[in-house]
Amino acid sequence: MKIPTPADGIAWVTGASSGIGRELAVQLAKDGWVVAVSARREADLQSLADAHPGQMIVAPLDVTDQAGVLAAVQKIEADSGRVIVRAVLNAGTYIRDTAADFDVEVFKTQVDVNLLGTANCLAAVMPAMLAAQRGQIGIVSSLAGLAGLPGAVTYSTTKAGLLAMAQSLKFDLNRADVALSVILPGFVKTPLTAKNQFPMPFLMEVSDAAKAIMEGLDSGRFLVAFPGGLAWPLRFLRILPAPLYFALVARSTKW
């Protein structure tokens, strides 16, 4: 399976106004890509583009707006005269919730952004990649998608859904020679994690997270999970008997 290069087309990153998405757009530009950057905050996207003249295309959008996402992708390709061959679907949100404060509206908000938003972006780029039998998609999930964690009822649910979505899609995309990676970051220093009031083991700098993602995409790996010191224990927890799983997680998180 051929991994796309900057000579083949352009890259597209959602959630690019801050955090991992912003740093990933910078890394892509350093590697020679022209990058379409999308998020709701146009001013933040424009400041990013201004710092990388000629290499960024500002494409503001709301991933929950299906028609808006499709229109933005069509405009990106029409204005640049090139097709999107590497799409990194990174837009997401996190709102802490537990059984005690479970709120259906909070649940809907995270599902709309994390799950349906990703689906809207997939629907905008995947058909052309399938038809051309080339391209690459990166879906940003989370290590929280490997196991239900306390304080992240909805977040873990949506990120587990993205992992399952990617696993299902992989069978079809393989047949069309379209590369697919699912990206599972651990704790990364971003505006989202800055709100956390609990210990975050193996907390990573956003630049290191972006480099790990780039390495995973360039190698064509399906599962890009990092850092290893957190990813491997969580993968191990999945195969434990339920009583042992709950006991270990409660103990390690002091829940």
ZIQUI-V668909 format. One record per residue. RES is the residue in one letter. SS is DSSP state (H for helix, E for strand, L for the rest). D_FIRST is the distance of its C-alpha to the first C-alpha in Angstrom with 1 decimal. Layout:
BEGIN
RES SS D_FIRST
RES SS D_FIRST
END
This chain:
BEGIN
M L 0.0
K L 3.8
I L 6.5
P L 9.5
T L 12.6
P L 16.3
A L 16.4
D L 14.2
G L 16.5
I E 18.3
A E 17.9
W E 20.1
V E 21.7
T E 24.2
G L 27.1
A L 27.2
S L 31.0
S L 31.3
G H 30.0
I H 26.3
G H 25.2
R H 27.5
E H 26.6
L H 22.9
A H 23.6
V H 25.6
Q H 22.9
L H 20.4
A H 23.2
K H 23.9
D L 20.4
G L 21.1
W L 19.8
V L 22.1
V E 22.3
A E 23.9
V E 25.8
S E 27.3
A L 30.0
R L 33.5
R L 35.4
E H 35.2
A H 37.5
D H 35.2
L H 32.2
Q H 34.4
S H 35.5
L H 31.9
A H 31.3
D H 34.6
A L 33.6
H L 30.5
P L 31.9
G L 29.5
Q L 26.4
M E 27.0
I E 27.5
V E 29.9
A L 29.1
P L 31.4
L L 31.0
D L 31.7
V L 28.7
T L 31.3
D L 32.0
Q H 29.6
A H 31.0
G H 31.2
V H 27.6
L H 26.6
A H 29.2
A H 28.0
V H 24.4
Q H 25.8
K H 28.2
I H 25.6
E H 23.7
A H 26.9
D H 28.6
S H 25.8
G L 24.9
R L 21.2
V L 18.6
I E 17.2
V E 13.5
R E 13.8
A E 16.3
V E 17.9
L E 20.4
N L 23.0
A L 26.3
G L 28.5
T L 32.0
Y L 34.0
I L 37.5
R L 39.2
D E 40.7
T L 42.4
A L 44.3
A L 47.5
D L 46.2
F L 43.7
D L 43.6
V H 41.9
E H 41.6
V H 39.8
F H 37.5
K H 36.9
T H 36.2
Q H 33.5
V H 31.9
D H 32.1
V H 30.4
N H 27.9
L H 26.9
L H 27.9
G H 27.1
T H 23.5
A H 23.5
N H 25.1
C H 22.4
L H 19.6
A H 21.7
A H 22.0
V H 18.3
M H 16.3
P H 17.8
A H 16.9
M H 13.2
L H 13.2
A H 15.3
A H 13.3
Q L 10.0
R L 8.6
G L 9.7
Q E 10.0
I E 13.0
G E 15.0
I E 18.0
V E 20.8
S L 22.8
S L 25.1
L H 26.3
A H 29.1
G H 26.8
L L 26.7
A L 30.4
G L 33.3
L L 35.2
P L 38.8
G L 39.4
A E 36.1
V H 36.7
T H 34.8
Y H 32.3
S H 31.1
T H 31.1
T H 28.9
K H 26.4
A H 26.2
G H 25.6
L H 22.6
L H 21.1
A H 21.8
M H 20.4
A H 17.0
Q H 17.0
S H 18.0
L H 15.5
K H 12.5
F H 13.3
D H 13.3
L H 10.4
N H 8.1
R H 9.8
A L 9.2
D L 5.5
V L 7.3
A E 7.0
L E 10.4
S E 12.7
V E 16.4
I E 18.7
L E 22.0
P E 24.4
G L 27.8
F L 30.9
V E 30.4
K L 33.3
T L 33.1
P L 35.7
L L 34.9
T H 35.4
A H 38.4
K H 40.2
N L 39.8
Q L 43.0
F L 41.7
P L 40.3
M L 36.6
P L 35.5
F L 33.0
L L 33.3
M E 30.7
E L 31.1
V H 28.9
S H 27.6
D H 26.4
A H 24.7
A H 22.9
K H 21.8
A H 20.5
I H 18.4
M H 17.1
E H 16.2
G H 14.4
L H 12.4
D H 11.7
S H 10.6
G L 8.3
R L 11.1
F L 12.1
L E 15.8
V E 17.2
A E 20.9
F E 23.6
P L 26.1
G H 25.9
G H 29.7
L H 29.6
A H 26.2
W H 27.0
P H 30.5
L H 29.4
R H 26.7
F H 29.6
L H 32.0
R L 29.9
I L 30.9
L L 34.6
P L 37.4
A H 38.3
P H 41.7
L H 40.2
Y H 37.4
F H 40.0
A H 42.4
L H 40.0
V H 38.5
A H 42.1
R H 43.3
S H 40.5
T H 40.8
K L 44.6
W L 44.4
END
